[in-house]
Amino acid sequence: MKQPSLETIKTQAKALRQALQDRGTAISHAQSLELVARQHGARDWNTLHARLSQRNAPPELTLGSRVTGHYLGQAYSGKIVALSGPAEHRHVEIALDQPIDTVRFDSFSNWRHRIRGTIGEDGRSARKTSDGSPHLTVEIAPN
């Protein structure tokens, strides 16, 4: 059986909420998402959302993938520990092998052990630093 898309699930939740409201039973949007998630065999909305988001992940970028790239101008290597969203708007969280300092000033530091961002299909964030470089780039690490 083919899993529905997140958009389909959200549309079902809105329709359910409206149908119940028309019959005199008001529920919140969150409650309708929970009910629809259970109809699709998930424990709750977060579980269904994670399942459907992971399904949309391209095979080359998966949970546990070893990756390299740059974050705010600093090179990094690490492992993907969270991944969600469609390929054109993918949310990633990366646990770094070594912390990186994301501040370019000598007067203070901001050491990161994990980084998060949103990347497109090209592995680059749409947001850019003042010099025009993407905030985050992600590439599969060579073996």
N, C-alpha and C positions, 0 to 999 in steps of 0.2 A: 504494500500500500504506500503510495507516494505521500510524503509529508507536505503539508501546506506551507506557504511562505509566511513570514512574520506579518506582512501586510494583510494577508488573508485572515490570519488569526485576529489581528486588531479589528478588522472590519466585522468579523463575527462577534467580537466582544461588544462593539458599538451597537450592532443590531440587537443583540440579546438585551443590553441595557435599555434600549429604546422600547423593545417589545414588553419588557417587564414594567417599565414606567407607564406605558399605555394601558396596562392592566392594573395600575394602582400600586405597584411595588417598586419603590425607588431603591436603587443600589448604586454604589460608586463605580467609577470606571475601573478602579483596581479590583473591586469585587467581581466585576464581569470578566476581567482578564483571568482571575483565579478560577472561575467557573468554566470558562472555555478551555483553560489549560487541563483541567481534570477530565473534560470531555475527550481530550486528545491523549489521555493516558499519562499525563504528567502529574507529579505530586503537587506542583504549584506553578505560578507564572514564571518565576525565575528559572526553574528547571526546564520548562518548555522553551523559554527564550534562549537559554544556553544551548539546548539541543539543536534548535533551528539555526542559530547563529553559527555554530560549529559546522553544520552541514554545508553552509555557504562558503566555508573557507577553501581557498585553492589548495590543491594537494601539496604544493611545494612549500606552503607556509602553514604549519600545524603546531599545536601545543607540544612543547618539548623540543621544537626545532632549534638547532644551534644557529645563531645569526651574528652578523657583524654590521657595522655601519658607523654613522656619525650622529651625535646628539648635541645640539647647540655648539657645533664646531669641534667636538671632542670625539675621537675614535673610541669605539667600544666593541666588546664581544660579550655574548651572553646567551641566555636560553629564554624562549617565549614561555611565559607562565600564565598568560591570559590572552584570549583572542576572541573577538566577536565582531559581528557586522558583516555586511556584504563586501566583496573585493574592492569596490570603488570607494568605500568609506570604512575601512577596517580599523578597529580599536585594538591596540596591542599593548601588552605590559611585558617588559623584559627584565629578568634578573641578571645583573651584570656579573661577569667573572671577577672583575676588579672595579672598585668604585672609580668614578670619574668626577673631576672638578668642573662644574658647568659655568664657573665665573672666570672671566678673563682679567680680573684686576688682581694686583699683588696684595692689596689691603685686606681682602677677605676671601673666603672660599665657600662653596656649596657642594659638598661631596654627595653624589648620588650612588645608591646601591641598586636601585630599580628605576626604570624610566617607563613612562607611558606616553602614548601619542596616537594620533589617527593618521593613517597612511592611505594612499590611493593604490590602484592596481600596479603602479610603477614602483611601489615601495618607498615613496617619498610623501612627506606631509605637505599639505597645501600651505600651512603657515610657514613664514620665512623669517629669518633673522634680519637685522638692519642692513647686512651686506648682501641680502638676496638669496642666501643658502637656506635650504629646507631645515626646519627645526630638527626633523628626524628622518634618517634614511635607514632602511632595513634590507639586508641581503642575506640569503642563505649562506652560511659559513662553508668554505671549501672543506672537504674531508681531510 
